[in-house]
Amino acid sequence: MATTDGVTNGALNGHNKEYTNGTNSQDHANATGYSNGNAQHRGYDYGGNPLAHQNTGDSARLPAFGGEFQPGLYRPIKGRKFANPAPLGLSAFALTTFVLSLINIGVRGVKIPSIVIGLAFGYGGLVQLLAGMWEMAVGNTFGATALSSYGGFWISFAIILTPGGFDIGGTYSSEGGVNDENYALGYYLAGWFIFTTILLICTLRSTVAFFLLFFFLDLAFLFLFLAHLYPNAEGDIHVNLNKAGGYFGIFAAFAAWYNALAGIADDSNSFFVIPVAHFPWSDKGREKRGVGSKSMPED
């Protein structure tokens, strides 16, 4: 059966309404038509992705991950009173990223990132990880993966920055070359750039506001890992590349706060709706243009 985005106009207050985002837990392999009526395939042929247990073949136009993680399109679970955990995770990410990015830019001459350690452990790390686990509880794979992963990023980054106890940087300065620590951090940040690029691809059918969050974050990781891979002979990171990463980190932080606001503001606490600008090819964009949804094939 074809699904549609039942969020009415004013969709940003969607946690008070319900809609079907198309990525339900139904075993689509057992649906008539998914295996061309061939009974021997119905037990395991999911049309493309056996891990997702949903049709991902070329014939299916799946909806965006959407409602549960994308602020403003939250779908509450029937029978359970779950709030939308996304704004909490986004806020934790935003504040920690904001402070570190100011230091990367060198605002007021501050260059030592020690103040970030507390934020990275407590807010950007622990709180964001908890928000990711709550996303798991509401059944949203994307939200759980993104928030839990970035929560893990901040905890691991705090471990790297912690002086004395872990002394990770000291092992490089005592046993390796002058730039070994920079290169190692470059590899670390390059991995997060790749991961963020994967998530960025998954936002192409959501909203402009949500896409920009991951776009700016992806560029921040790109410039930061390049800054560490191209240091000078004295072992100092590339200043201009590091500042560029800091500026894009600032943009990402404000984009995260904006999306968090879009998920928090509703008719109980706000006089207006936060615009998030749906892409014209997204389900909501197609709905506004009067184009029928092709998210799921007909039964």
ABEGO torsion letter per residue (X at the ends): XBBBBABBBGAAAAAABBBBAGBBABBAAABBGAAGGBAAAAAABAGGBAAAGBBABAABBBBBAEAAABBGABBBBBGBBBBBAAAAAAAAAAAAAAAAAAAAAGBGGBABAAAAAAAAAAAAAAAAAAAAAAAAAAGBAAAAAAAAAAAAAAAAAAAAABBGAAGAAAAAAAABBAAAAAAAAAAAAAAAAAAAAAAAAAAAABBAAAAAAAAAAAAAAAAAAAAAABBBAAGBBBAAAAAAAAAAAAAAAAAAAAAAAAAABBAAABABBBBAGBBAABAAAAAAAGBBBAABBBX
